Amino acid sequence: MVHNVGNDGRGLFLGKRPYFHHVNEFARSVWPMVREVKATANGFFFFEFKTMAAMEEVIEGGPWLFHGQAIVLQKWEPGMVLRKLQHTQVPVWIKLRHLPVELWTTEGLSIVASGVGKPLYPDAITRACTRLDFARVCVMLDISAKLLKHIVIMIPKEDGSEVACKVDVEYEWLPPKCTTCHSLGHAIKDCPTTKPRPPPVSVYVQTDGTAAESP
């Protein structure tokens, strides 16, 4: 039997993978609509929700932190491969402000969001167009690239000319990035590749002229 993944969310922790039973307890206590939690050998967790609406509410309510460690959640899409993200790629929710009305469509949102990263999906309120202050879209972001603060879109006019519209970009959350190993999920002070420095040793000269370490 093929499992129906319509209500599943895929999760990946940025950093050290926690124990399954800890994640299971966390998910069931924080997300009451979770039906089942599963894990794979390469670090992915799958959270099956009782309804699709419950899954979307959790994913769109992110980012979520587990003992201070970020868990990246995505909707499970048909054909999605269980392959870990590159060290510099992470799904991030962005807000697009001052978006022209002409671009409040699936295609329009995809065009604008592609200027920031790979478009994944908008949130439910954006899809319903019930909040027009900004559009909220999840994109696969390359943290190593320059983060744009705005995007200029050319909108065609009836006379055949174009007008430039500036769309402001706001990043809801960005993961910590280590400049030593270039990985996401921890700062340089917590990098496992950084060797701890030995504590400094104070040396003083005794009255007889010999050197000794301070106690």
N, C-alpha and C positions, 0 to 999 in steps of 0.2 A: 504494500500500500504506500502511495506517495503522500507524504505529509503536506497538508495545506499550510503554506507559509504566509498566507495573506495577513495574519495577525501577528507576525513575528518581527521582532526588532533584533538587529545584529549589534553586538557591543564589543568593543576592544579597548582595553586599558592602555593608557599612555604611560609606560614605565613597567615596573615589575608586576607580573600577573599575580593577583591574589588567589587564595585558596577558594575552591568551588563552594564549599559550605558557607564561607563568609559572604560570598556574592549572593548565594541563594537566600540567606537570611536577610541580607540588605534589601534585595529586590522585593521580597514578600512583605517586608515591614514598611517600605517606602511606597511601593506600587501595589496596592491591594488587588488590582485587576490582573495581576500576573497569574497565569494558570500553571506554567511550567518553565523551568530554567534548565538549559543544557549547555555543555561546553565541548570544545574540540581540543585536540592535542596541540594545535598551533596557536592557541591563545584566544580564540573567539568564544563569546558567550551568546546564546540565543535565548531571548525572552519571549515566550508565547503568551499573548494577552487574550483575555476572554472576548474582547471585541476589537474591531479595527479602530474604532473611535478612541478606546482606551490607549491603544498603542500610539496613535498619532498624538494624543495629549501628552504622553510621557516624552516622546521624541521631540516634540515641538517645545516642551517645557525645559529642555536642557540648556546649558550643560549640567550634568550631574557629577557630583564628587563623592567618592567612596574613600573615607578616611583621608581626605585631602588629595586624593588621586583622581584625575579626570577619567571618565569613561565616555568614549565616543560612541554614540548610538546612531544607527541608520535604519531606515526601513529596509526590510528584505525585499529585493526586487528579483523577478525571474531572470535566471542566467547569471546572477551575482556569484563571483568566484571567491572562494575562501582563501584569499591571499592577503597577507598583511600589507598595510599601507607603507608607502615609501617613508623614509625617515623625515621628510619635509612636508608630507601631505596629510591633511586632516580635514574632515567636514566641519564647517563653521557656519553658523547662522549670521546673515548680514541683513541690515536694514537699508533699503533704497529710498531715500527721501527726495522730494520734488520730482517725482516720476510723472511724466506727461500722461494724460488720460489715455492717449492712443496706445500706450505701451502696457496698459493693464490687461494684458492677454497672456496666455501661456507662451506664445511665441515671443511677444514683446519682453516679458520677464526673462526669458531664456537669453535673448539677445543682450540685454543689459547686464545680467548676472555673469554672462560669459566673459565680460570685460574684467571680472574679478577672479574667477576660477571656473571650474566645470560645474554648470548648474545641475543640482540634484532634484529639488522639489520646493515649492512654496508651502507656507503653512496654511491651515484651513481658513483662517480669516482672510488671508490674501486671496485665496482661491475664490472665496465668496464675495470679495470686493466690498466688505462691510466696514473696512477701516482704510481710509484713503490718505491718511497722514504719511504712511510709508508702506512699502511692500517688504515682506520678510521672506527671504529665500535661503535655503541651505545650499552651500556650494562646497566643492572639494577644492581646498585652498592650498597653494604651494607657499609655505611659510618662508622659504628661502628667497622668493621673489619679492619685489617691492610691493608693499601694500598700498593700493590706490585709495585716496580719500574722496575722489569723485571721478565720474565718467562723463564724457561729453558725447551725446547722441545727436545725430542729425535727423531732424523730423521733416519729411517732405510737406510742402504747402500746395495748395490748389493750383497756383500759377506755375508749378514745376520747380520752383526754387526750394531751398532748404533753410531751416532755422536750427541753430545750435542750442541744445538744452543740456544744462549741467545737472547730473544726478549725483547727489551726495551719498557716500558709502559709509556706513557705520558697522563696525565689527562688534558683535555682542560679547565675544569671548575669544581670546587667543591663548593657546597652550604655552607653558614655559618651554623655552628652547635653550639647549646647552650649546655654548659656543666652542666647547672642547671636542665633543664627539658628534656634534651637529644632529643630535637626536631630540625628539620632542618628549615632553612629559617630566623633565626634571631640569633644575637649574645647574649651573656649573659647580656650585658648592656641593651638590649631591651626585655628581657624576661618578659612576663606578670605575671609570678609567683613570680618574685622578688619584695619584698616589698620595697618601697623607704625609704631610711634612713632619719630621721629628721635632719634638719640642725643643726650644732654644736652651742651650746650656750656658750658665753663667760661670765664669772662671775668675777667681780672685787670687792675688799673690799673698802668701803667708809671710809672717815676719822673718822666717828663715830663708826667704827668697824662692821657695818652691811654689808651684802653681797647684791649685786644688779647685774642684768643682764645688759650687755652693750647694748646701743641703736642700 
